[in-house]
Amino acid sequence: METPLLIQRKIIHVDMDAFYASVEQLDNPELRGLPIAVGGGTRGVVAAASYEARKFGVRSAMSSILAKKRCPHLIFVKPRFDRYTEISRKIRNIFLDYTDKVEPLSLDEAYLDVTVNKKGNPSATMIAREIRQRIFEETGLTASAGISVNKFIAKVASDYNKPNGQKTVNPDEVLQFLEDLPIGKFYGVGKVTTEKMYQLGVFTGKDLKEKTEEYLTQHFGKAGGYYYHVVRGIHNSEVKSDRIVKSVGTEHTFNENLVSEVFMLEKLEHIADELVRRLQKKKIAGKTVTLKIKYSDFTVQTRSKTLHYFISDKSLIMEVVKELLYQEKPKESVRLLGISLGSLNNEAGVKKAVAVQLRFDF
């Protein structure tokens, strides 16, 4: 099989440090130095944890019950997404002072391609340092950064010297860096895959590199090809400033489990209201309605239906949601419900950019 071309760019991955929690501590000095969790509550899930809380093992996506067990004096704070969005816009504007090639992954992280940049600065490392300094001066928050030849390595590197640090992996350091990297640190390799890798004797990038593409594909499917290439420094995905939103959704975790479809429909009405607000804000519609159900035993089920036409109207969305809800009787009481709309009308006519081979010093 022909080896894909190794394309080198100058990519920065900027990741805000404990963003939601840091904003709350910034706005409320009384919370500084204390273990806090954004979100949570009686039955919710932690959206973000301060570094003080992380020392106790509190992590995002953890149930508030477990978080409280790990850190009994944990303080829960209600999320303020309007505020997070406001600060995220300020940070985005800083990025745009350096390059138009900015690909946001969320409110608190983004890729920047500074191969050619507005400052004419040949050093991506210096640009990253300057951006981090400006973020601190203009928002009072700290950020970490990873700098390298592609998005994959930059993403991995940004986690290296957190919080408030950065790491550059130069072109001549890439292969050694990846060989030494613990397999659990590879972006895209989660806990389950890490355990499977361990069972196959793969503990580091070097171990992974010794496996053939056929072997990895056999054990991991299409992801096997991805692992085979990234460990060789091959990841040619471009920074896409016009990143397409593929779905819009909203969900809610309830204080008490729901056992009746009647109560579920009542909650879904409110969830649909929020979804429609988001659709109107983005001025988009979609064809695929998905109902998400999380049961009391934490298992998750999704049910979807694709229509032949685009919809964004609440009554039409709820018509499909009702059909999906009654498709099958819930197997347990329900702790979370969500609705999302996919196959959006913003995906048509998107042009794919062509990669260019570049070589230079960092």
C-alpha positions as a Markdown table, in Angstrom:
| # | Residue | x | y | z |
|---|---|---|---|---|
| 1 | Met | 0.0 | 0.0 | 0.0 |
| 2 | Glu | 1.3 | 3.5 | -0.9 |
| 3 | Thr | 2.3 | 5.6 | 2.1 |
| 4 | Pro | 0.4 | 8.9 | 2.3 |
| 5 | Leu | 2.4 | 12.1 | 1.8 |
| 6 | Leu | 3.6 | 13.6 | 5.1 |
| 7 | Ile | 2.4 | 17.2 | 4.9 |
| 8 | Gln | 4.0 | 19.7 | 7.3 |
| 9 | Arg | 2.2 | 22.8 | 8.4 |
| 10 | Lys | 2.6 | 25.1 | 11.4 |
| 11 | Ile | -0.4 | 24.3 | 13.6 |
| 12 | Ile | -1.2 | 25.6 | 17.1 |
| 13 | His | -3.8 | 24.0 | 19.3 |
| 14 | Val | -4.9 | 26.5 | 22.0 |
| 15 | Asp | -6.8 | 25.0 | 25.0 |
| 16 | Met | -8.2 | 27.2 | 27.8 |
| 17 | Asp | -7.3 | 25.9 | 31.3 |
| 18 | Ala | -10.5 | 24.6 | 33.1 |
| 19 | Phe | -12.4 | 27.2 | 31.1 |
| 20 | Tyr | -15.9 | 27.2 | 32.7 |
| 21 | Ala | -14.6 | 26.8 | 36.2 |
| 22 | Ser | -11.9 | 29.4 | 35.6 |
| 23 | Val | -14.5 | 32.0 | 34.4 |
| 24 | Glu | -16.5 | 31.4 | 37.6 |
| 25 | Gln | -13.4 | 31.9 | 39.8 |
| 26 | Leu | -12.5 | 35.0 | 37.8 |
| 27 | Asp | -16.0 | 36.6 | 38.2 |
| 28 | Asn | -16.3 | 35.5 | 41.9 |
| 29 | Pro | -13.1 | 36.0 | 43.8 |
| 30 | Glu | -14.6 | 34.0 | 46.8 |
| 31 | Leu | -14.3 | 30.9 | 44.7 |
| 32 | Arg | -10.6 | 31.2 | 43.9 |
| 33 | Gly | -8.5 | 28.5 | 45.3 |
| 34 | Leu | -11.5 | 26.4 | 46.1 |
| 35 | Pro | -12.6 | 23.1 | 44.5 |
| 36 | Ile | -15.6 | 23.9 | 42.3 |
| 37 | Ala | -17.6 | 22.1 | 39.6 |
| 38 | Val | -19.7 | 23.8 | 37.0 |
| 39 | Gly | -23.0 | 22.0 | 36.5 |
| 40 | Gly | -23.8 | 19.0 | 38.6 |
| 41 | Gly | -26.3 | 19.6 | 41.3 |
| 42 | Thr | -28.4 | 16.8 | 42.8 |
| 43 | Arg | -28.6 | 14.6 | 39.8 |
| 44 | Gly | -26.6 | 16.3 | 37.1 |
| 45 | Val | -23.3 | 15.8 | 35.5 |
| 46 | Val | -20.1 | 17.9 | 36.0 |
| 47 | Ala | -19.5 | 20.2 | 32.9 |
| 48 | Ala | -16.1 | 21.4 | 34.2 |
| 49 | Ala | -14.0 | 21.1 | 37.3 |
| 50 | Ser | -11.4 | 23.6 | 38.7 |
| 51 | Tyr | -7.8 | 22.3 | 39.1 |
| 52 | Glu | -8.4 | 22.3 | 42.9 |
| 53 | Ala | -11.3 | 19.8 | 42.3 |
| 54 | Arg | -9.3 | 17.8 | 39.8 |
| 55 | Lys | -6.7 | 17.0 | 42.6 |
| 56 | Phe | -9.5 | 14.9 | 44.2 |
| 57 | Gly | -10.3 | 13.0 | 40.9 |
| 58 | Val | -13.3 | 15.2 | 39.9 |
| 59 | Arg | -13.6 | 15.3 | 36.1 |
| 60 | Ser | -16.0 | 16.6 | 33.5 |
| 61 | Ala | -18.8 | 14.2 | 32.5 |
| 62 | Met | -18.7 | 12.7 | 35.9 |
| 63 | Ser | -22.0 | 12.3 | 37.8 |
| 64 | Ser | -22.4 | 14.9 | 40.6 |
| 65 | Ile | -22.9 | 12.1 | 43.1 |
| 66 | Leu | -19.5 | 10.5 | 42.4 |
| 67 | Ala | -17.9 | 13.9 | 42.3 |
| 68 | Lys | -19.2 | 14.8 | 45.7 |
| 69 | Lys | -18.0 | 11.4 | 47.1 |
| 70 | Arg | -14.5 | 12.1 | 45.8 |
| 71 | Cys | -14.5 | 15.7 | 47.0 |
| 72 | Pro | -17.0 | 16.2 | 49.9 |
| 73 | His | -16.4 | 19.9 | 50.1 |
| 74 | Leu | -16.9 | 20.4 | 46.4 |
| 75 | Ile | -18.9 | 23.6 | 45.5 |
| 76 | Phe | -21.4 | 23.3 | 42.6 |
| 77 | Val | -21.9 | 26.4 | 40.4 |
| 78 | Lys | -24.7 | 26.8 | 37.9 |
| 79 | Pro | -23.3 | 27.2 | 34.3 |
| 80 | Arg | -23.6 | 30.6 | 32.6 |
| 81 | Phe | -23.1 | 29.8 | 28.9 |
| 82 | Asp | -23.8 | 33.4 | 27.8 |
| 83 | Arg | -20.8 | 34.5 | 29.8 |
| 84 | Tyr | -18.6 | 31.7 | 28.5 |
| 85 | Thr | -19.7 | 32.6 | 24.9 |
| 86 | Glu | -18.9 | 36.2 | 25.5 |
| 87 | Ile | -15.3 | 35.5 | 26.6 |
| 88 | Ser | -14.9 | 32.8 | 23.9 |
| 89 | Arg | -15.6 | 35.5 | 21.3 |
| 90 | Lys | -12.9 | 37.8 | 22.7 |
| 91 | Ile | -10.5 | 34.9 | 22.5 |
| 92 | Arg | -11.5 | 34.1 | 19.0 |
| 93 | Asn | -10.9 | 37.7 | 18.0 |
| 94 | Ile | -7.4 | 37.4 | 19.3 |
| 95 | Phe | -6.8 | 34.3 | 17.1 |
| 96 | Leu | -8.1 | 36.2 | 14.1 |
| 97 | Asp | -5.5 | 38.9 | 14.6 |
| 98 | Tyr | -2.9 | 36.2 | 13.6 |
| 99 | Thr | -4.7 | 34.1 | 11.0 |
| 100 | Asp | -8.1 | 33.6 | 9.4 |
| 101 | Lys | -7.5 | 29.8 | 9.5 |
| 102 | Val | -9.1 | 29.2 | 12.9 |
| 103 | Glu | -11.1 | 26.0 | 13.6 |
| 104 | Pro | -13.0 | 26.1 | 16.9 |
| 105 | Leu | -13.6 | 22.7 | 18.5 |
| 106 | Ser | -15.7 | 24.2 | 21.3 |
| 107 | Leu | -15.9 | 27.4 | 23.3 |
| 108 | Asp | -12.6 | 26.7 | 25.0 |
| 109 | Glu | -10.3 | 25.3 | 22.3 |
| 110 | Ala | -9.3 | 25.8 | 18.7 |
| 111 | Tyr | -6.8 | 24.9 | 16.0 |
| 112 | Leu | -4.9 | 27.7 | 14.3 |
| 113 | Asp | -2.9 | 27.3 | 11.0 |
| 114 | Val | -0.1 | 29.9 | 11.2 |
| 115 | Thr | 2.0 | 28.5 | 8.3 |
| 116 | Val | 1.3 | 31.9 | 6.7 |
| 117 | Asn | 0.2 | 34.5 | 9.2 |
| 118 | Lys | -0.9 | 38.1 | 9.4 |
| 119 | Lys | 2.1 | 39.0 | 11.6 |
| 120 | Gly | 4.7 | 37.6 | 9.2 |
| 121 | Asn | 6.2 | 35.8 | 12.1 |
| 122 | Pro | 8.1 | 32.6 | 11.0 |
| 123 | Ser | 8.0 | 31.1 | 14.6 |
| 124 | Ala | 4.8 | 29.3 | 15.5 |
| 125 | Thr | 6.2 | 28.9 | 19.0 |
| 126 | Met | 6.5 | 32.6 | 19.5 |
| 127 | Ile | 3.1 | 33.2 | 18.1 |
| 128 | Ala | 1.6 | 30.7 | 20.5 |
| 129 | Arg | 3.4 | 32.4 | 23.4 |
| 130 | Glu | 2.1 | 35.9 | 22.3 |
| 131 | Ile | -1.4 | 34.6 | 21.9 |
| 132 | Arg | -1.4 | 33.1 | 25.4 |
| 133 | Gln | -0.1 | 36.3 | 26.9 |
| 134 | Arg | -2.8 | 38.4 | 25.1 |
| 135 | Ile | -5.5 | 36.0 | 26.3 |
| 136 | Phe | -4.3 | 36.5 | 29.9 |
| 137 | Glu | -4.0 | 40.3 | 29.6 |
| 138 | Glu | -7.4 | 40.7 | 27.9 |
| 139 | Thr | -9.5 | 38.2 | 29.8 |
| 140 | Gly | -7.6 | 37.3 | 33.0 |
| 141 | Leu | -7.6 | 33.6 | 32.0 |
| 142 | Thr | -4.8 | 31.3 | 31.2 |
| 143 | Ala | -4.4 | 29.0 | 28.2 |
| 144 | Ser | -2.1 | 26.2 | 27.2 |
| 145 | Ala | -0.9 | 25.4 | 23.7 |
| 146 | Gly | 0.6 | 22.7 | 21.6 |
| 147 | Ile | 2.6 | 23.5 | 18.4 |
| 148 | Ser | 3.6 | 21.1 | 15.7 |
| 149 | Val | 3.4 | 20.0 | 12.1 |
| 150 | Asn | -0.3 | 18.8 | 12.2 |
| 151 | Lys | -3.5 | 18.9 | 14.2 |
| 152 | Phe | -3.1 | 15.6 | 15.9 |
| 153 | Ile | 0.4 | 16.3 | 17.4 |
| 154 | Ala | -0.5 | 19.8 | 18.3 |
| 155 | Lys | -3.6 | 18.5 | 20.2 |
| 156 | Val | -1.6 | 16.0 | 22.1 |
| 157 | Ala | 1.2 | 18.5 | 22.9 |
| 158 | Ser | -1.3 | 21.1 | 24.3 |
| 159 | Asp | -2.0 | 18.8 | 27.2 |
| 160 | Tyr | 1.7 | 18.3 | 28.0 |
| 161 | Asn | 2.4 | 21.4 | 30.2 |
| 162 | Lys | -1.0 | 22.3 | 31.5 |
| 163 | Pro | -2.0 | 24.5 | 33.0 |
| 164 | Asn | -0.6 | 27.8 | 31.6 |
| 165 | Gly | 2.1 | 26.2 | 29.5 |
| 166 | Gln | 3.0 | 25.1 | 26.0 |
| 167 | Lys | 5.0 | 22.5 | 24.1 |
| 168 | Thr | 6.5 | 22.6 | 20.7 |
| 169 | Val | 7.2 | 19.3 | 18.8 |
| 170 | Asn | 9.5 | 20.3 | 15.9 |
| 171 | Pro | 9.5 | 18.4 | 12.6 |
| 172 | Asp | 12.7 | 16.4 | 13.5 |
| 173 | Glu | 11.2 | 15.5 | 16.9 |
| 174 | Val | 7.9 | 14.1 | 15.7 |
| 175 | Leu | 8.7 | 10.4 | 15.3 |
| 176 | Gln | 10.6 | 10.1 | 18.6 |
| 177 | Phe | 7.8 | 12.0 | 20.4 |
| 178 | Leu | 5.2 | 9.7 | 19.1 |
| 179 | Glu | 7.2 | 6.5 | 19.8 |
| 180 | Asp | 7.6 | 7.6 | 23.4 |
| 181 | Leu | 4.0 | 8.6 | 23.9 |
| 182 | Pro | 1.9 | 6.4 | 26.2 |
| 183 | Ile | -0.9 | 4.9 | 24.1 |
| 184 | Gly | -3.6 | 6.5 | 26.4 |
| 185 | Lys | -2.3 | 9.9 | 25.5 |
| 186 | Phe | -3.0 | 9.4 | 21.8 |
| 187 | Tyr | -5.9 | 11.7 | 20.8 |
| 188 | Gly | -8.8 | 9.5 | 19.8 |
| 189 | Val | -7.8 | 6.6 | 22.0 |
| 190 | Gly | -10.2 | 6.4 | 24.9 |
| 191 | Lys | -10.3 | 4.3 | 28.0 |
| 192 | Val | -11.9 | 1.2 | 26.4 |
| 193 | Thr | -9.5 | 1.3 | 23.4 |
| 194 | Thr | -6.6 | 1.8 | 25.7 |
| 195 | Glu | -7.5 | -1.4 | 27.6 |
| 196 | Lys | -7.8 | -3.3 | 24.4 |
| 197 | Met | -4.4 | -1.9 | 23.2 |
| 198 | Tyr | -2.9 | -3.1 | 26.5 |
| 199 | Gln | -4.4 | -6.6 | 25.9 |
| 200 | Leu | -2.6 | -6.6 | 22.5 |
| 201 | Gly | 0.7 | -5.6 | 24.1 |
| 202 | Val | 0.5 | -2.0 | 22.9 |
| 203 | Phe | 1.6 | 0.4 | 25.6 |
| 204 | Thr | 3.5 | 3.1 | 23.7 |
| 205 | Gly | 3.6 | 4.6 | 20.3 |
| 206 | Lys | 6.6 | 2.4 | 19.6 |
| 207 | Asp | 4.6 | -0.7 | 20.3 |
| 208 | Leu | 1.8 | 0.6 | 18.0 |
| 209 | Lys | 4.3 | 1.3 | 15.2 |
| 210 | Glu | 5.3 | -2.3 | 15.2 |
| 211 | Lys | 1.8 | -3.4 | 14.2 |
| 212 | Thr | 0.9 | -3.7 | 10.5 |
| 213 | Glu | -2.0 | -1.7 | 9.1 |
| 214 | Glu | -3.8 | -5.0 | 8.4 |
| 215 | Tyr | -3.4 | -6.1 | 12.0 |
| 216 | Leu | -4.7 | -2.8 | 13.4 |
| 217 | Thr | -7.7 | -2.7 | 11.0 |
| 218 | Gln | -8.5 | -6.3 | 11.9 |
| 219 | His | -8.7 | -5.4 | 15.6 |
| 220 | Phe | -10.0 | -1.8 | 15.4 |
| 221 | Gly | -11.8 | -1.5 | 12.1 |
| 222 | Lys | -11.5 | 1.8 | 10.2 |
| 223 | Ala | -9.8 | 3.4 | 13.3 |
| 224 | Gly | -6.9 | 0.9 | 12.8 |
| 225 | Gly | -5.9 | 2.8 | 9.7 |
| 226 | Tyr | -6.0 | 6.1 | 11.6 |
| 227 | Tyr | -3.8 | 4.7 | 14.4 |
| 228 | Tyr | -1.3 | 3.3 | 11.8 |
| 229 | His | -0.8 | 6.7 | 10.1 |
| 230 | Val | -0.8 | 9.1 | 13.1 |
| 231 | Val | 1.9 | 7.1 | 14.9 |
| 232 | Arg | 4.0 | 7.8 | 11.8 |
| 233 | Gly | 3.2 | 11.5 | 12.0 |
| 234 | Ile | 0.8 | 11.4 | 9.1 |
| 235 | His | -2.4 | 13.4 | 9.7 |
| 236 | Asn | -3.1 | 15.7 | 6.8 |
| 237 | Ser | -6.4 | 17.1 | 8.0 |
| 238 | Glu | -6.5 | 20.8 | 7.3 |
| 239 | Val | -7.6 | 23.6 | 9.7 |
| 240 | Lys | -11.1 | 24.3 | 8.5 |
| 241 | Ser | -12.3 | 27.8 | 9.3 |
| 242 | Asp | -15.7 | 27.1 | 7.9 |
| 243 | Arg | -16.2 | 24.0 | 10.0 |
| 244 | Ile | -19.7 | 22.7 | 9.4 |
| 245 | Val | -22.1 | 22.0 | 12.2 |
| 246 | Lys | -23.5 | 18.5 | 11.6 |
| 247 | Ser | -26.2 | 18.5 | 14.3 |
| 248 | Val | -27.9 | 20.7 | 16.8 |
| 249 | Gly | -29.3 | 19.3 | 20.0 |
| 250 | Thr | -30.2 | 19.9 | 23.6 |
| 251 | Glu | -30.8 | 17.5 | 26.6 |
| 252 | His | -31.7 | 17.6 | 30.2 |
| 253 | Thr | -30.9 | 15.5 | 33.3 |
| 254 | Phe | -33.8 | 15.3 | 35.8 |
| 255 | Asn | -33.8 | 15.6 | 39.6 |
| 256 | Glu | -36.1 | 12.6 | 39.8 |
| 257 | Asn | -36.4 | 9.7 | 37.4 |
| 258 | Leu | -39.3 | 9.6 | 35.0 |
| 259 | Val | -41.4 | 6.5 | 34.7 |
| 260 | Ser | -44.3 | 7.6 | 32.5 |
| 261 | Glu | -44.3 | 8.6 | 28.9 |
| 262 | Val | -46.8 | 11.4 | 29.8 |
| 263 | Phe | -44.2 | 13.0 | 32.0 |
| 264 | Met | -41.5 | 12.4 | 29.4 |
| 265 | Leu | -43.5 | 14.2 | 26.7 |
| 266 | Glu | -44.0 | 17.1 | 29.0 |
| 267 | Lys | -40.2 | 17.4 | 29.5 |
| 268 | Leu | -39.6 | 16.9 | 25.8 |
| 269 | Glu | -41.8 | 19.9 | 25.0 |
| 270 | His | -39.5 | 22.1 | 27.0 |
| 271 | Ile | -36.4 | 20.5 | 25.4 |
| 272 | Ala | -37.9 | 21.1 | 22.0 |
| 273 | Asp | -38.4 | 24.8 | 22.8 |
| 274 | Glu | -34.7 | 25.1 | 23.5 |
| 275 | Leu | -33.7 | 23.2 | 20.4 |
| 276 | Val | -35.9 | 25.5 | 18.2 |
| 277 | Arg | -34.3 | 28.6 | 19.8 |
| 278 | Arg | -30.9 | 27.2 | 18.8 |
| 279 | Leu | -32.1 | 26.4 | 15.3 |
| 280 | Gln | -33.5 | 29.9 | 14.8 |
| 281 | Lys | -30.3 | 31.5 | 16.1 |
| 282 | Lys | -28.2 | 29.5 | 13.6 |
| 283 | Lys | -30.9 | 29.9 | 10.9 |
| 284 | Ile | -30.8 | 26.2 | 9.9 |
| 285 | Ala | -33.1 | 23.2 | 9.6 |
| 286 | Gly | -32.6 | 19.5 | 9.4 |
| 287 | Lys | -34.0 | 16.2 | 8.2 |
| 288 | Thr | -33.0 | 13.7 | 10.9 |
| 289 | Val | -34.6 | 13.8 | 14.3 |
| 290 | Thr | -32.9 | 11.8 | 17.1 |
| 291 | Leu | -34.3 | 11.1 | 20.5 |
| 292 | Lys | -31.8 | 10.3 | 23.3 |
| 293 | Ile | -32.8 | 8.4 | 26.4 |
| 294 | Lys | -30.5 | 7.7 | 29.3 |
| 295 | Tyr | -32.0 | 5.2 | 31.8 |
| 296 | Ser | -31.5 | 5.0 | 35.6 |
| 297 | Asp | -28.9 | 2.3 | 35.0 |
| 298 | Phe | -26.9 | 4.8 | 32.9 |
| 299 | Thr | -27.4 | 2.9 | 29.7 |
| 300 | Val | -28.1 | 5.2 | 26.7 |
| 301 | Gln | -30.4 | 4.6 | 23.8 |
| 302 | Thr | -30.9 | 6.7 | 20.7 |
| 303 | Arg | -33.8 | 6.5 | 18.2 |
| 304 | Ser | -33.7 | 8.3 | 14.9 |
| 305 | Lys | -35.9 | 9.1 | 11.9 |
| 306 | Thr | -34.9 | 10.8 | 8.7 |
| 307 | Leu | -37.6 | 12.7 | 6.7 |
| 308 | His | -37.6 | 13.6 | 3.1 |
| 309 | Tyr | -37.7 | 17.4 | 3.8 |
| 310 | Phe | -36.0 | 19.9 | 6.1 |
| 311 | Ile | -37.8 | 20.9 | 9.3 |
| 312 | Ser | -37.2 | 23.4 | 12.1 |
| 313 | Asp | -40.7 | 23.9 | 13.4 |
| 314 | Lys | -41.4 | 22.7 | 16.9 |
| 315 | Ser | -44.7 | 21.0 | 16.1 |
| 316 | Leu | -43.1 | 19.0 | 13.3 |
| 317 | Ile | -40.1 | 18.0 | 15.5 |
| 318 | Met | -42.5 | 16.9 | 18.3 |
| 319 | Glu | -44.5 | 14.9 | 15.9 |
| 320 | Val | -41.4 | 12.8 | 15.1 |
| 321 | Val | -40.3 | 12.8 | 18.7 |
| 322 | Lys | -43.6 | 11.3 | 19.9 |
| 323 | Glu | -43.4 | 8.6 | 17.2 |
| 324 | Leu | -39.8 | 7.8 | 18.4 |
| 325 | Leu | -40.8 | 7.8 | 22.1 |
| 326 | Tyr | -43.7 | 5.3 | 21.6 |
| 327 | Gln | -41.7 | 3.2 | 19.2 |
| 328 | Glu | -40.6 | 1.0 | 22.2 |
| 329 | Lys | -41.6 | 1.1 | 25.8 |
| 330 | Pro | -38.8 | 2.4 | 28.0 |
| 331 | Lys | -37.0 | -0.5 | 29.7 |
| 332 | Glu | -36.2 | 1.4 | 32.9 |
| 333 | Ser | -37.0 | 4.8 | 34.6 |
| 334 | Val | -35.4 | 7.7 | 32.7 |
| 335 | Arg | -32.9 | 10.2 | 34.1 |
| 336 | Leu | -32.1 | 12.1 | 30.9 |
| 337 | Leu | -33.8 | 13.0 | 27.6 |
| 338 | Gly | -32.5 | 14.8 | 24.6 |
| 339 | Ile | -33.5 | 15.8 | 21.1 |
| 340 | Ser | -31.1 | 16.6 | 18.2 |
| 341 | Leu | -31.6 | 17.5 | 14.6 |
| 342 | Gly | -29.1 | 16.3 | 12.0 |
| 343 | Ser | -28.7 | 16.2 | 8.2 |
| 344 | Leu | -28.7 | 20.0 | 8.3 |
| 345 | Asn | -29.2 | 22.2 | 5.3 |
| 346 | Asn | -25.8 | 23.9 | 5.9 |
| 347 | Glu | -23.9 | 20.9 | 4.6 |
| 348 | Ala | -24.6 | 21.3 | 0.9 |
| 349 | Gly | -22.1 | 22.7 | -1.5 |
| 350 | Val | -19.2 | 22.6 | 0.8 |
| 351 | Lys | -15.9 | 22.6 | -1.1 |
| 352 | Lys | -13.0 | 20.6 | 0.2 |
| 353 | Ala | -9.7 | 22.4 | 0.2 |
| 354 | Val | -6.7 | 20.8 | -1.4 |
| 355 | Ala | -3.6 | 20.1 | 0.8 |
| 356 | Val | -0.3 | 21.6 | -0.2 |
| 357 | Gln | 3.1 | 20.1 | 0.6 |
| 358 | Leu | 5.2 | 22.4 | 2.6 |
| 359 | Arg | 8.6 | 22.1 | 4.3 |
| 360 | Phe | 10.3 | 24.6 | 6.6 |
| 361 | Asp | 12.0 | 25.2 | 10.0 |
| 362 | Phe | 9.8 | 25.8 | 13.1 |
